[in-house]
Each structure stands twice: as structure tokens, then as C-alpha cells.
């Protein structure tokens, strides 16, 4: 009896064409690449044992992976295809904007006291 384990299903995210030319000219960086969700379009799934197996399965098809495309593993691990192979990537999330700090309005009595203390007049 042969037991076959299910292969992982990778979600494919394609780099938008207007961003692809920019990506080609970026210098190679080591480490985790930060990628912006707005620069990608989800484009289906592929079952494969690894990102490299997914690349091999698609390379002679119309849906081949190109430099800059992403594969997302079932656990959420994101891999970006670069000229040297696959490297880890992470979605870049915008920092939460901080709300302006609003100070409570000073009461007229405390304002007057503060003015009298800081009037700068001789003899105060």
C-alpha cells in the first residue's frame, strides 16, 4: 500500500507589469524583501512540493513564473522569485497613522494665573 501525501498548494501573486520594469533594475538585496500588496495581483494556485517544483511545473506554460512574482505557501510563508532563485518576502503593511494629540482646553482661571506669572513685567 502506497501512502501519498498531499502536495502543498501555493497561491500565485503576479507583479503588475508597470512594476516589473522597476523590479528588474533594482539592485539585489540579501535578506527578506518587503513587497507592497498594491503592486501584485492574485493569479490562481499551483500544487507542488516546493517553490522550485512550482517554477518547474509552470516554466513551459503561458502561466510561467517571472522574476518578481510571489508564491505563498499554505502557512503564509511568502517567497519571491529573483534572478538567483526564491527568497523570503513579507507583505509591507502601512504604519498606523497616529492621531494628533488634542490637549484639554485650559480654564479661564488657570489661563489668567499663568499669564500673570509669565507676564514678564518688572515687579511681578
Buried (B, 14 or more C-beta within 10 A) or exposed (E): EEEEEEEBEBBBBBBEEEBBEEBEEEEEEEEEBEBEEEBBEEBEBBEBEBBBBBBEBBEEEEEEBEEBBBBBBEEEBBBBBBEEEBBEBEBEEEEEEEEEEEEEEEEEEEEEEEEEEEEEEEEE
